[in-house]
Amino acid sequence: GCDDLPFPMDLIHNFPVSQRHSFVSIAMAHLLHRLPEGTTKDVMMKARSRTYQHRGMAIRALNQEISSCAGKGPSNTLIASTITLFAADVCCSP
């Protein structure tokens, strides 16, 4: 399972900013779905707000990454960042 091979957090700085924020959005959405029944609305709203805050930061960072690639064509990193953001959107959608 996932516990056997945890992600080495010391490598996270190697990913583009958009992917890092998308990863946080995915993790936050997972956390939201795992909150126990009876969790207060306040806690739910704060967690949801943080999820969408990181989603917004991922979108802004991806926009900058796209702008910096203008005229060069999409790189593998840019494509991976876009797919990661799409995955975050799927995780965050109700």
C-alpha positions as CSV (number, residue, x, y, z in Angstrom):
1,G,0.0,0.0,0.0
2,C,0.9,3.7,0.2
3,D,2.5,3.2,3.6
4,D,5.2,1.0,2.2
5,L,6.7,3.7,-0.1
6,P,5.9,7.2,1.3
7,F,6.6,10.1,-0.9
8,P,10.0,11.6,0.0
9,M,9.1,15.1,1.0
10,D,12.7,16.4,0.4
11,L,12.0,16.1,-3.3
12,I,8.9,18.3,-3.3
13,H,10.9,21.4,-4.2
14,N,11.8,19.8,-7.5
15,F,8.2,20.1,-8.7
16,P,6.8,23.3,-10.3
17,V,4.8,25.6,-8.0
18,S,1.6,24.7,-9.8
19,Q,2.1,21.0,-9.1
20,R,2.9,21.6,-5.4
21,H,-0.3,23.5,-4.9
22,S,-2.3,20.9,-6.8
23,F,-0.8,18.2,-4.6
24,V,-1.9,20.1,-1.5
25,S,-5.4,20.5,-3.0
26,I,-5.6,16.8,-3.6
27,A,-4.4,16.0,-0.1
28,M,-6.9,18.5,1.4
29,A,-9.8,17.1,-0.6
30,H,-8.8,13.6,0.6
31,L,-8.8,14.9,4.2
32,L,-12.2,16.5,3.7
33,H,-13.7,13.2,2.6
34,R,-12.2,11.4,5.6
35,L,-13.5,13.8,8.2
36,P,-15.6,11.9,10.7
37,E,-19.4,12.3,10.6
38,G,-20.5,15.0,13.0
39,T,-17.5,17.3,12.1
40,T,-18.6,20.9,12.8
41,K,-19.6,23.0,9.8
42,D,-16.9,25.5,10.8
43,V,-14.1,22.9,10.5
44,M,-15.5,21.8,7.2
45,M,-15.7,25.3,5.8
46,K,-12.1,26.1,6.9
47,A,-10.8,22.9,5.3
48,R,-12.8,23.5,2.1
49,S,-11.5,27.1,2.0
50,R,-7.9,26.0,2.2
51,T,-8.5,23.4,-0.5
52,Y,-9.8,26.1,-2.9
53,Q,-7.1,28.5,-1.8
54,H,-4.4,26.1,-3.0
55,R,-6.4,25.4,-6.1
56,G,-6.4,29.1,-6.9
57,M,-2.7,29.3,-6.3
58,A,-2.1,26.3,-8.6
59,I,-4.2,28.0,-11.4
60,R,-2.2,31.3,-11.0
61,A,1.1,29.4,-11.0
62,L,0.1,27.4,-14.0
63,N,-0.9,30.5,-15.8
64,Q,2.6,32.0,-15.2
65,E,4.2,28.7,-16.3
66,I,2.2,28.8,-19.6
67,S,3.1,32.5,-20.1
68,S,6.8,31.7,-19.7
69,C,6.5,29.0,-22.3
70,A,5.0,31.3,-24.9
71,G,6.4,30.5,-28.4
72,K,8.3,27.4,-27.2
73,G,5.5,25.0,-27.1
74,P,4.3,22.9,-24.2
75,S,7.0,21.0,-22.2
76,N,6.4,17.7,-20.5
77,T,6.5,19.5,-17.2
78,L,3.8,21.9,-18.3
79,I,1.6,19.0,-19.5
80,A,2.2,17.2,-16.2
81,S,1.2,20.3,-14.2
82,T,-2.0,20.7,-16.2
83,I,-2.9,17.0,-15.6
84,T,-2.2,17.4,-11.9
85,L,-4.5,20.4,-11.8
86,F,-7.2,18.5,-13.5
87,A,-6.8,15.7,-11.0
88,A,-7.1,18.2,-8.2
89,D,-10.3,19.5,-9.8
90,V,-11.8,16.0,-9.9
91,C,-10.9,15.5,-6.3
92,C,-12.3,18.8,-5.2
93,S,-15.6,18.5,-7.1
94,P,-18.6,17.6,-5.0
